[in-house]
Amino acid sequence: PWWRSATARGKQESSVYHNASHVADVSQTLSTFFLSSPISTLLHLSPEDLIATFTASLAHDIGHPGRNNAFQINALTEIAIIYNDVSVLENFHCSLLFKILQDDSCNIFSNYTNLDFRKMRKRVINMILATDMFNHGKVFGTVRSKMKQNNYEIVIDDKTTPFDEQQEYLDCLLHIADISHNAKSFALTSKWVSLLNE
């Protein structure tokens, strides 16, 4: 059937856009956000939060097959079936990352307590899932409404458990970095757009 051949093609092709260059660009952009602003202090982020944030940026497209979620769903690919058509690629990226981290030689979280690991794992998963363009309106809408409500300032109550509030901002920051090439020079943007179209 047509969907079996589409699945096979999807496995054999690699992405000309979602590759190590894109990951480096996204991670560098995210680094710029943190180095050029007090965002880390304003969000009361711990070193573990920052490790989780940059792990998410480095792994957000790991193993990308070169076709988007719509293709995966319409072609009934193996990963679309596994993830029931919901954030197919993003769930796949999370799963692949944590499978790799099960190898002791790759497990950068091995020296953390189970509680810290669970918290970092939750951060990473939430951030990667937030890169699904289907969630674009929700991710931006949540932060936009918080910013408007707080007179365009980041307000985190550090006397309570701020995990979820921090998470909303971190989700948005990674999503912005993921689609940030349009905010860069025209020459750079046009190269990224060409690769994306290809």
C-alpha positions as a Markdown table, in Angstrom:
| # | Residue | x | y | z |
|---|---|---|---|---|
| 1 | Pro | 0.0 | 0.0 | 0.0 |
| 2 | Trp | 1.0 | 3.6 | -0.6 |
| 3 | Trp | 1.5 | 4.3 | 3.1 |
| 4 | Arg | 4.1 | 1.5 | 3.6 |
| 5 | Ser | 6.3 | 2.9 | 0.8 |
| 6 | Ala | 5.9 | 6.4 | 2.3 |
| 7 | Thr | 7.0 | 5.0 | 5.7 |
| 8 | Ala | 10.0 | 3.4 | 4.1 |
| 9 | Arg | 11.0 | 6.6 | 2.3 |
| 10 | Gly | 10.6 | 8.6 | 5.5 |
| 11 | Lys | 13.1 | 6.3 | 7.3 |
| 12 | Gln | 15.7 | 6.6 | 4.5 |
| 13 | Glu | 15.7 | 10.3 | 4.0 |
| 14 | Ser | 17.5 | 12.7 | 6.3 |
| 15 | Ser | 16.6 | 16.3 | 6.7 |
| 16 | Val | 18.4 | 19.1 | 4.9 |
| 17 | Tyr | 16.9 | 21.6 | 7.5 |
| 18 | His | 16.4 | 19.7 | 10.8 |
| 19 | Asn | 20.1 | 18.6 | 11.3 |
| 20 | Ala | 23.1 | 19.5 | 13.4 |
| 21 | Ser | 23.4 | 23.0 | 11.8 |
| 22 | His | 19.8 | 23.8 | 12.8 |
| 23 | Val | 20.5 | 22.5 | 16.3 |
| 24 | Ala | 23.6 | 24.6 | 16.6 |
| 25 | Asp | 21.6 | 27.7 | 15.4 |
| 26 | Val | 18.8 | 27.1 | 17.9 |
| 27 | Ser | 21.2 | 26.5 | 20.8 |
| 28 | Gln | 23.3 | 29.5 | 19.9 |
| 29 | Thr | 20.1 | 31.7 | 19.7 |
| 30 | Leu | 18.9 | 30.4 | 23.1 |
| 31 | Ser | 22.4 | 31.1 | 24.6 |
| 32 | Thr | 22.1 | 34.6 | 23.3 |
| 33 | Phe | 18.8 | 35.1 | 25.1 |
| 34 | Phe | 20.4 | 34.0 | 28.4 |
| 35 | Leu | 23.7 | 35.9 | 27.9 |
| 36 | Ser | 22.2 | 39.2 | 26.8 |
| 37 | Ser | 19.4 | 39.4 | 29.3 |
| 38 | Pro | 18.7 | 38.7 | 33.0 |
| 39 | Ile | 16.1 | 36.0 | 32.0 |
| 40 | Ser | 17.8 | 33.3 | 34.1 |
| 41 | Thr | 17.7 | 35.5 | 37.2 |
| 42 | Leu | 14.2 | 36.7 | 36.6 |
| 43 | Leu | 13.0 | 33.1 | 36.2 |
| 44 | His | 15.0 | 32.0 | 39.3 |
| 45 | Leu | 16.5 | 29.2 | 37.3 |
| 46 | Ser | 18.8 | 26.7 | 39.0 |
| 47 | Pro | 21.8 | 25.1 | 37.3 |
| 48 | Glu | 19.7 | 22.0 | 36.8 |
| 49 | Asp | 17.0 | 24.1 | 35.0 |
| 50 | Leu | 19.7 | 25.5 | 32.6 |
| 51 | Ile | 21.1 | 22.0 | 31.9 |
| 52 | Ala | 17.6 | 20.8 | 31.1 |
| 53 | Thr | 17.0 | 23.9 | 28.9 |
| 54 | Phe | 20.1 | 23.4 | 26.8 |
| 55 | Thr | 19.6 | 19.6 | 26.7 |
| 56 | Ala | 16.2 | 20.3 | 25.2 |
| 57 | Ser | 17.6 | 22.7 | 22.7 |
| 58 | Leu | 20.3 | 20.2 | 21.6 |
| 59 | Ala | 17.8 | 17.3 | 21.3 |
| 60 | His | 14.7 | 19.0 | 20.1 |
| 61 | Asp | 15.0 | 17.6 | 16.6 |
| 62 | Ile | 17.1 | 14.5 | 17.2 |
| 63 | Gly | 16.6 | 11.8 | 14.6 |
| 64 | His | 14.3 | 14.0 | 12.5 |
| 65 | Pro | 13.3 | 12.0 | 9.4 |
| 66 | Gly | 13.0 | 15.1 | 7.1 |
| 67 | Arg | 9.2 | 15.1 | 6.9 |
| 68 | Asn | 6.8 | 17.1 | 9.1 |
| 69 | Asn | 4.0 | 15.9 | 11.4 |
| 70 | Ala | 1.4 | 16.4 | 8.7 |
| 71 | Phe | 3.3 | 14.0 | 6.4 |
| 72 | Gln | 3.8 | 11.5 | 9.2 |
| 73 | Ile | 0.1 | 11.5 | 10.0 |
| 74 | Asn | -1.2 | 11.4 | 6.4 |
| 75 | Ala | 1.3 | 8.6 | 5.4 |
| 76 | Leu | 0.5 | 6.6 | 8.6 |
| 77 | Thr | 4.1 | 6.2 | 9.3 |
| 78 | Glu | 5.3 | 4.0 | 12.2 |
| 79 | Ile | 5.9 | 7.0 | 14.5 |
| 80 | Ala | 2.5 | 8.5 | 13.7 |
| 81 | Ile | 0.9 | 5.2 | 14.7 |
| 82 | Ile | 3.1 | 5.0 | 17.9 |
| 83 | Tyr | 2.2 | 8.5 | 19.0 |
| 84 | Asn | -1.4 | 8.5 | 17.8 |
| 85 | Asp | -1.0 | 11.5 | 15.6 |
| 86 | Val | -0.2 | 13.8 | 18.6 |
| 87 | Ser | 3.0 | 15.9 | 18.4 |
| 88 | Val | 4.4 | 12.9 | 16.5 |
| 89 | Leu | 7.9 | 14.1 | 15.8 |
| 90 | Glu | 8.3 | 15.9 | 19.1 |
| 91 | Asn | 7.3 | 12.8 | 21.1 |
| 92 | Phe | 9.7 | 10.8 | 18.9 |
| 93 | His | 12.6 | 13.3 | 19.6 |
| 94 | Cys | 11.9 | 13.0 | 23.4 |
| 95 | Ser | 11.7 | 9.3 | 23.3 |
| 96 | Leu | 14.9 | 8.9 | 21.3 |
| 97 | Leu | 16.8 | 11.3 | 23.6 |
| 98 | Phe | 15.9 | 9.3 | 26.7 |
| 99 | Lys | 16.6 | 6.0 | 25.0 |
| 100 | Ile | 20.1 | 7.3 | 24.2 |
| 101 | Leu | 20.5 | 8.5 | 27.8 |
| 102 | Gln | 19.9 | 5.0 | 29.1 |
| 103 | Asp | 23.4 | 4.1 | 27.8 |
| 104 | Asp | 25.7 | 4.8 | 30.8 |
| 105 | Ser | 28.3 | 6.3 | 28.5 |
| 106 | Cys | 25.8 | 8.9 | 27.3 |
| 107 | Asn | 23.9 | 9.6 | 30.4 |
| 108 | Ile | 24.7 | 13.2 | 31.4 |
| 109 | Phe | 22.1 | 13.0 | 34.2 |
| 110 | Ser | 23.6 | 9.9 | 35.9 |
| 111 | Asn | 25.1 | 11.9 | 38.9 |
| 112 | Tyr | 21.8 | 13.6 | 39.8 |
| 113 | Thr | 19.3 | 12.3 | 42.4 |
| 114 | Asn | 16.2 | 10.6 | 41.0 |
| 115 | Leu | 14.1 | 13.6 | 42.1 |
| 116 | Asp | 16.4 | 16.1 | 40.2 |
| 117 | Phe | 16.5 | 13.8 | 37.2 |
| 118 | Arg | 12.7 | 13.5 | 37.1 |
| 119 | Lys | 12.4 | 17.3 | 37.3 |
| 120 | Met | 14.9 | 17.8 | 34.5 |
| 121 | Arg | 13.3 | 15.1 | 32.4 |
| 122 | Lys | 9.9 | 16.8 | 32.7 |
| 123 | Arg | 11.5 | 20.2 | 31.7 |
| 124 | Val | 13.1 | 18.7 | 28.6 |
| 125 | Ile | 10.0 | 16.8 | 27.5 |
| 126 | Asn | 7.7 | 19.9 | 28.0 |
| 127 | Met | 10.1 | 22.1 | 26.1 |
| 128 | Ile | 10.5 | 19.8 | 23.2 |
| 129 | Leu | 6.8 | 19.2 | 22.9 |
| 130 | Ala | 6.3 | 23.0 | 22.9 |
| 131 | Thr | 8.3 | 23.2 | 19.6 |
| 132 | Asp | 5.4 | 21.5 | 17.7 |
| 133 | Met | 4.0 | 24.3 | 15.5 |
| 134 | Phe | 0.5 | 23.0 | 16.3 |
| 135 | Asn | 1.1 | 24.5 | 19.8 |
| 136 | His | 2.4 | 27.8 | 18.5 |
| 137 | Gly | -0.7 | 29.8 | 19.5 |
| 138 | Lys | -1.0 | 28.3 | 23.0 |
| 139 | Val | 2.7 | 28.7 | 23.8 |
| 140 | Phe | 2.9 | 32.3 | 22.7 |
| 141 | Gly | -0.6 | 33.1 | 24.0 |
| 142 | Thr | 0.2 | 31.9 | 27.5 |
| 143 | Val | 3.3 | 34.0 | 27.8 |
| 144 | Arg | 1.8 | 37.0 | 26.0 |
| 145 | Ser | -1.1 | 37.1 | 28.5 |
| 146 | Lys | 1.2 | 36.7 | 31.5 |
| 147 | Met | 3.4 | 39.5 | 30.3 |
| 148 | Lys | 0.4 | 41.8 | 29.6 |
| 149 | Gln | -1.0 | 41.0 | 33.1 |
| 150 | Asn | 2.3 | 41.9 | 34.7 |
| 151 | Asn | 2.9 | 45.1 | 32.8 |
| 152 | Tyr | 5.3 | 43.4 | 30.5 |
| 153 | Glu | 7.6 | 42.2 | 33.3 |
| 154 | Ile | 8.5 | 38.6 | 34.2 |
| 155 | Val | 7.1 | 38.0 | 37.6 |
| 156 | Ile | 7.8 | 34.6 | 39.3 |
| 157 | Asp | 6.9 | 34.1 | 42.9 |
| 158 | Asp | 9.9 | 32.4 | 44.3 |
| 159 | Lys | 8.2 | 31.7 | 47.6 |
| 160 | Thr | 6.0 | 29.1 | 46.0 |
| 161 | Thr | 7.0 | 26.2 | 43.7 |
| 162 | Pro | 7.5 | 28.2 | 40.4 |
| 163 | Phe | 8.1 | 25.1 | 38.2 |
| 164 | Asp | 5.0 | 25.5 | 36.0 |
| 165 | Glu | 5.4 | 29.3 | 35.6 |
| 166 | Gln | 9.1 | 28.9 | 34.7 |
| 167 | Gln | 8.2 | 26.1 | 32.3 |
| 168 | Glu | 5.8 | 28.4 | 30.3 |
| 169 | Tyr | 8.6 | 30.9 | 29.7 |
| 170 | Leu | 11.2 | 28.2 | 28.9 |
| 171 | Asp | 8.8 | 26.5 | 26.5 |
| 172 | Cys | 8.3 | 29.9 | 24.7 |
| 173 | Leu | 12.0 | 30.6 | 24.7 |
| 174 | Leu | 12.9 | 27.3 | 23.0 |
| 175 | His | 10.0 | 27.7 | 20.5 |
| 176 | Ile | 11.2 | 31.3 | 19.6 |
| 177 | Ala | 14.8 | 30.0 | 19.2 |
| 178 | Asp | 13.5 | 27.2 | 17.0 |
| 179 | Ile | 11.8 | 29.6 | 14.5 |
| 180 | Ser | 14.2 | 32.5 | 15.0 |
| 181 | His | 15.9 | 32.6 | 11.6 |
| 182 | Asn | 13.4 | 35.1 | 10.3 |
| 183 | Ala | 14.7 | 37.6 | 12.9 |
| 184 | Lys | 18.2 | 37.3 | 11.6 |
| 185 | Ser | 19.9 | 39.0 | 8.5 |
| 186 | Phe | 18.1 | 38.5 | 5.2 |
| 187 | Ala | 21.0 | 36.6 | 3.7 |
| 188 | Leu | 20.9 | 34.1 | 6.6 |
| 189 | Thr | 17.1 | 33.9 | 6.6 |
| 190 | Ser | 17.0 | 33.2 | 2.9 |
| 191 | Lys | 19.4 | 30.3 | 3.3 |
| 192 | Trp | 17.3 | 28.8 | 6.1 |
| 193 | Val | 14.1 | 29.3 | 4.1 |
| 194 | Ser | 15.6 | 27.6 | 1.1 |
| 195 | Leu | 16.6 | 24.6 | 3.2 |
| 196 | Leu | 13.2 | 24.5 | 4.8 |
| 197 | Asn | 11.4 | 24.6 | 1.5 |
| 198 | Glu | 13.7 | 21.9 | 0.1 |
